Amino acid sequence: MAVEVPKSVLAKLMADVDSHEQDGAMAMLTLVGSHAYGLATETSDYDFIGVYVPDVYSAIVGTPAETLT
């Protein structure tokens, strides 16, 4: 089942991701939650989960992880 995410939601999401990609890259991003399962109501928000790949230096040195909210 395909879910169409509003462009405004995607624009904000990508701006958040881009602002944090200086030390690595987003490898995967997927829609989860009520929209993914077809259970969304008019007031449901959009939930995403992703896999972030740190740059080599951060992976070796072990800089602290950060959660995007």
WONORTA-V972672 format. One line per field, one symbol per residue. psi: psi as a letter, one per 40 degrees, with the letter a starting at -180 (. if undefined). A space follows every 10 residues. Layout:
# WONORTA-V972672
psi: ???
This chain:
# WONORTA-V972672
psi: hhhhhidddd ddddddddee edfaihdihi hiadddefei adehihhiii hhhiiddddd dfiiiihh.
